[in-house]
């Protein structure tokens, strides 16, 4: 029994290590700095369980490195909706962490992995409620001044809860 447990622990830890990415503090800073600045947002929310009909929005985003450049603080303003995102690279876990706080009191947590070749950050939603919700944010840096974003969230049966296509253009 001890050997089986030991084998399972080794497999789980090996999988976590393989799926992680080790970045230097400078490389993590360079990645976080890609979001820095003022941006014009546009997004299309497709009809889904959480959004009954297609909606287009426009807004602004302001992003700044804070606390000795260890965190990226992002403020998103879309009409009456305001949210704050905090992003950092966790050297120990070898992943990016993203906390989102909205003015309606809701919040979410995501873990991210950077793909240098594709210039893409892929975020995976962590469902602390155990409701079976899965989600992904894919941010593609098309240039220094443009970010394309896709957001998908599904319930445990695969039904679409949220689907967003967005663009940020640097001001």
Secondary structure as UniProt FT lines:
FT   HELIX           2..19
FT   HELIX           25..33
FT   TURN            34..35
FT   STRAND          37..45
FT   STRAND          55..66
FT   TURN            67..70
FT   STRAND          71..78
FT   TURN            79..80
FT   STRAND          81..90
FT   TURN            91..94
FT   STRAND          95..102
FT   TURN            103..104
FT   STRAND          107..115
FT   TURN            116..119
FT   STRAND          120..125
FT   TURN            128..129
FT   STRAND          134..143
FT   TURN            144..145
FT   STRAND          146..154
FT   TURN            156..157
FT   STRAND          160..170
//
